[in-house]
Amino acid sequence: MPQVETQQYLEVYSSAELSVFQLPVLNDNYIFILRDKLKLLTAVIDPAEAGCVEDFLDEKAWTLDFIFNTHHHLDHIGGNINLKKRYHCPVYTSQYDRSRISTSDFGVEEGDVLNFGAQTLEVISTPGHTLGHIVYFLPRHQLLFCGDTVFVMGCGRLFEGDAQMMWESLEKILKLPASTRIFCAHEYTLANARFALRVGRLPDSFGPYLEVLQNKRMAFIPTVPTTLAEEKLYNPFLKAADSQWAAAIGLPEKPAAEVFATLRRRKDLDI
């Protein structure tokens, strides 16, 4: 059964200036649509497929003004060609991925700031899952669109980068405000929770937190977005620099990147 079966879309963030809509697609992906209410502009982040985005826009009678990609994997760019063809909108990717994403119009790098209507998106480079991975942070609203860098209680596999690289990327995210809402691109939560339980040493509040997440999934409600505050409490990969926690799971006096590497290997082996 698909992990993201739910209604066609959900509005998962709303303010006087901005709305964020979440579209389930494929087996466990999420596509995010951003609507600037002040300038009446629309952007999509990581369109895995075009059809559901077009259906959504047709229902709203909106056009598409921007496409933002976090990395080059097909389940994040699969809709680029058809959406760009229909709406003639620019595609933003990392500079590294310009040669790997044929639809890319603009390459961006760490520290770049993009204007989307009345909103700004700060580009943060987060190599590890892939070498060209980037994330987009909206500081005014404290929203992070992180692709496959962070998941609820998890992180991306190291397909191209190494553990040191990925840990340094996670450290950048850890420096954001604790209230940051994290919009990750996959529904991996319950599998990640099982791993977190096996690793152990989670706070007492984890039980009620997990029950809420399980109830959501039973009702096919997404567990995304999460918050950085929640991830600091429950995500084992973000605890790698905590020496007491590392010692408690049998990794005493190890550098954070080494603790992270060990956790990532354990998760890859699912033991």
Residue, then its C-alpha position, 0 to 999 in steps of 0.5 A: m500500500p502506498q505510504v502517502e495515500t491521502q486526499q489529493y493535497l493538504e494545505v500544511y502552512s498558511s499565513a497572511e503572506l504565504s501558503v504551502f500545499q503538500l501533494p502526495v505522489l509515487n509511493d512515498n514522495y511529497i511535492f510542495i507548492l508555495r503560493d505567495k498571496l501578496k504577489l500572486l505567484t506560485a512555485v513548486i519544489d521537487p516536482a516528481e511528476a507533472g500531472c498532479v501539479e497541473d491538476f492542482l494548478d488547474e483546480k486553483a486557476w493558477t499558473l506556475d512561476f518557478i520550479f526549485n529543485t533540491h537535487h538531480h534524482l528523478d523522483h525530484i525532477g521528473g515533472n520538470i520538462n512538462l511543467k516548464k513546457r506548459y508554463h514557461c517557468p524558470v528552473y533553479t537547481s544547484q550550480y553543481d547539478r546544472s549539467r545533470i538537470s537538463t531543464s536547469d536555467f539558473g544554478v545557485e550556491e551556498g549563500d545565494v538568496l532567491n526572490f519569490g514574490a514577497q518571499t526570500l529563499e536562502v540557499i544552503s548547500t547540503p552535500g551528502h545524499t548527493l554532491g549537488h544537494i541544496v535546501y531552501f530556507l524561508p527565514r521570514h516564515q522559518l520553513l525549510f524545504c530539505g529534499d532528502t537531507v533530513f527526514v522525520m527521525g532520519c536522514g538521506r542515504l549517502f549515495e555520492g557524499d561521505a559521512q563527514m560531508m553529510w554530518e557537516s550538512l546536518e550541522k548547518i540545519l541544526k543551527l537554524p531556529a528550533s521552531t523551523r518547520i521541516f518539509c522533507a520529501h518522503e514519508y519514511t517516518l514509521a520505519n525511521a521510528r523503528f530504527a530510533l527505538r532500536v538505537g535507544r535512549l530516547p526521552d520519555s515523551f517519545g512514546p506519546y509522540l510516536e502514538v500520534l504519528q502512528n495514528k496519523r499514518m493509520a488515517f493516511i495523514p502525512t507526518v510531514p512537516t516536522t520541526l527542528a525542535e522535534e528532530k533534535l529530541y527524536n532524530p538519532f542522526l542529529k544527536a551525533a555530537d552529544s557525547q553522553w548520548a553517543a556513550a549511551i549507545g556504545l560509541p563513547e569518545k568518538p568524533a560526531a562524524e564517526v558516530f553519525a557514520t556508524l548510525r548511518r551504516r546501522k540504518d543501511l543494514d537495518i540492524 
